[in-house]
Amino acid sequence: MLALPPELSASEVTRDAPIAPWTSVRVGGNAEALVRPASVDALVKVLSFAKAEGIPVTVIGGGANTLVGDLGVKGITLKLNNDYFPEEIVDTQVTVNAGSAISRIVTLMTKNQLIGAEFLAGIPGTLGGATTMNAGTKNGECMTVVDAVELATADGIGWVSNLTYRYRHTDLPKGAVVTRIRFNLRRGDMAESKAKMDADIGYRKRTQPLSQPNFGSVFTNPPGHFAGALIEKVNLKGHRLGNAQISTLHANWIVNLGNAKAADVTGLMNEAKRRVLETTGVTLTPEVKWVGEFAPDSASGG
């Protein structure tokens, strides 16, 4: 049996825990040990113990951009709470827990008459995940409004600023877990801010299969191209494998029609990559985060 820090309570640990319900696409095997630390001190102890024992650690945020392998996740799978620290609002700076939903920063922004993070409205997942993958839309990216990030490591916690980032990725120290994020917002026209968010959310509802289990955009947009348009060009829109389907609404989204397997999803990803490369010469790069162990015949999709 996997060894865990003796300080953890029974309520903080679930062994052989289903992970699919914690992801937005609802597929994947079980976690060897799902750990939900009750405090940041407990989180640091878990990270320190795992480092000393050589135990792999996987962080599951809101699971909105996550594909879990059918063979499950070995080691410790961490799920953070959203109440480790009180939220702080000082003038135009807003500090929130990494385990909070992305919608929380939008709520606090609006409540405190601030603007600047409208592009995050409607994006699923947690703020820790949004920071880690520099989530965003064509209208903006998360890290452009982040002042500093608090990180937990095996050695403790501390704030870090001036992190480097790029399209759908933030360069975090290896093994670090985001615990809080401080956003730099600003004063401005609240009516215009609301109009932007309403327009963005309306566009999402019209063009994305939000009513079906999915993990958002499957591939990043290659330079000069849109992944969805490329996949549609090779006639894969609506293509189905098992109970997974390339959405009939947006070809860069894969939906779970019910009890889909990770192998179904990776099969569709592999087919899309193959056909797009053969037809257009463009290589598609997955945006989704692969977690855990996949069947050998599905491993080439990541």
N, C-alpha and C positions, 0 to 999 in steps of 0.2 A: 504494500500500500504506500502511496506517495506520502512522504514525510512533510509535515506542515509546522509552522511555528507553534509551540505549545501554548503561547499566550492567546491564540485565537479561540473565541468562544464557538460553541456549536452553531449558534445562529449566524455566524459569519462564514460558514463553510458548508457547501453542498457537494458531495462527491458523486461522480458519474451524472452530472447535471445536464439536462437538455439545453443546448445553446440556441437552437433555431428560434424559440420564442423571443429571444433577446435581439434578434436581427429583423430588419424590415422585410427581407425576402423570404424568411421563414424556412430555410433549408439548413442541413448540416447535422453532424453527429453530436456526441456528448462531450462535455469538458471533464477531464479526469478529476479536477477539483475547481469548482467555481467559488471564488473568495470575494466577499463583499466587506472590506474592512470598515469597522464602525467609526474609525477616526483616522486622521492623517498619521498619528503615531503608529497605529496598527499597520497602516499601509507601508510605512518606512520599515517596520519590523519584517513584514512579508518580503519586501524587496531585498533587505539585508540577508534574510535567511535563504532566499532563493539564490542569491549571488554566491553565498558561502557553500551551498549544497549543489550548485550547478543545475538548478531546476529552471527550465524555461518558463518565462512569464509572458502572457498575452493579455492585452487590455481590450476589453469590449466596451465601447462607448455606448452610443445609441443604436449601434448596429445598422446604421443607415447606408453605409458604404462598405459592408462587410459580407464576404462569402465564406462560410465555414465548411470545411471538407467533410465528406460523408463518414470518414474514419475518426472524426472527433479531434479534440485538442488535448495534447499531452501537457503535463505540468500544471501550472497555476494559471487560471483564467481570472483576471481581475475585472470587477464591475464596481465603479465608484459611486458613492452616494452623492446627493446634490446639496447636502447641508453641513459639510465639514466646517465651513466658516460663515459668519454673517456677511451678507452682501454689503458693499460699501459704495456710496455715491458722494464724491467730492467734486463740486462744481461740474465739470463736463467729463470727469473720469468715473467709469463704472467698473467695479470689480465683482466678479461672479465666480461661482464654483464651476469647475470643469465638468462635473456630473450633471449640471443643469441642462435642460433642453435648449436648443438654439433659440427657440421662440422667447426664452426668458430675457435675453438681451434686447429683443425688439420691444417686449412689454415694458421693460425698465426705461428704455429710450423714450418711448411715447409718454409714459407716465411722468417723466421728469423733463418734458419739453426739450428733448435733445434730438439731433439728427445725425446721419452719417453712416448708419449700418442698415439702410433700407434693403439692400440686396440680400440680406440674410433672411428676410421674411419669407416664410414658407418652406425653408430648407429643413428637412428632418434631421434627427440626430442630436448629439450633445455638443456643448461648446468646447469640450476637450477634443472631441473628434474633429470639429470644425477648425480648431487651431492646428492640430497635428497635420491635417491634410490641406490646410489653407483653402477651405471650402469657399465657394462663391458662385457667381454667375457672370454673364457678360457685362454686368453693371458694376462689378466690384469683387474684391477678394477679402477674406477675413483678416489676414495679417496686415492689411493696409490701415486698419483701425485699431490694431493691438499695440498698446504701449509697452507692456511687459507680461511675462508668463512665469507663474510659480511652478517649479518642478520638484517632484519627489524622486529621490534616488536612494540607493542603499546606504548613503552617508547622511541623509537628512533632507530638508526642504530649503528652498531659496528662490529668490526672484532672479530672472534673467531677462535682459532687454537686448534689443538690436539683433534678434535672431534673423538669420538669412532664410529666405523662402523663395519659392518659385511656383509656377503653375501646379496647383494641387499637391503641394508638398512643402513642409516646413522642416528645416534642419534642426532636429532636437538631439541632444546628447544621447548616446546609446544607453538604453535601459532606463531612461527618465520617463516619468509619468506626469502629465499635466494635472495640477490640482486647482489652480485658479488662473483667471485671465483678467488683465486690466485693460479696458477699452478706452481709447481716446475718442470722444464724440465732440459735438459742437452745438452751439445754438443756431437756430435757423427757422425757416418757414415750415411750420408744422403741417399746414394744409398741403403744401407741395410734397412733404415727406409722406403723408398718408396716401396721396394720389399715386406716388411712385410705387408704394407697397401694394396698393390695391391693383394697380395695373400689372405688376409682376406676378402676384398671386393668381389673378385672372388668366394671365397667359399660361401659367403652369397648369391650371385646371383644364384649359382648352387643349393643350398640346402634350400633356404627360399623363400616363396611366396611374394616377395617384390613388385610385380606389382599389388597386390590386397590389398584392405583396411584390415588392421590387427593391433593388438597392440603388436606385438612381441611375445616373449615367454609367454605362458599362465601360466605355473607352473614352480617353481624352481626345479632344479635337486635334488632329494632326495640323501642323502649320499650313495655313491656306485652305483647309478643308473642314467640313463638319462630319463627324463620325457617323451620325445618323443618316445623312445624305449618301455617304459611301455605301453603307449597309443596304439602304433602300435601292441603290443603283444596281446591286448584284442580286436583287429580287429575294431578299431574305426577310423583308418586313412581314410579320405574321407567321414566320417559319416556326415550327414546333418540334421539340424533341422531348419525349416523355411528357411530363406535366409542366415543362418550362417552355416559354414562348417569347420570341422577339416581338415586342409589342406591335399591335396593329395601329397604335396611335403615334408612336415615336420609335424608330428603328434602333436607337441607341439605348433602349431600355429593354430589360428582360423581366418578364413577370412570372410569378408562380401561380399556375392555374389550380393548384391543390395537390399537396404532398409531393412536390417536385424534389428531385435529388440534386445535390451539388454537381454530380456527373452530368445531369441533364443541362444544367446551366453552362458548365465548362464546355460541353459538347457544342452548344450554340455559339459560344465565344470562339472556339477553335475554328468552327465553320465560317464564321464571319471574318476572322483574321485571314483565313486561307483564301476565301473568294475575293476579298477586297485586294489582297496583295497580288493575286494572279491577274485580276482584271484591271486594276489601276496602278499597281506598283507602290501603293501606299501601305505602310505597316501600321496597324492599329495597336495602340498601347493601352492595356487595361487601366482604368481609373479605380476600380474596386480593389479593396484590400483583401488578400487571400489569407485565411487563418486556419491553422490546423493541418490535418493530413488528408490528402486526396487520393483516390484510387489511381493507380499507375496510368491508366489509359486516359485520365482527365487532366494530368499534371501539366500538360503543355499550354494550357490556356492562360496561365499567369505571366 
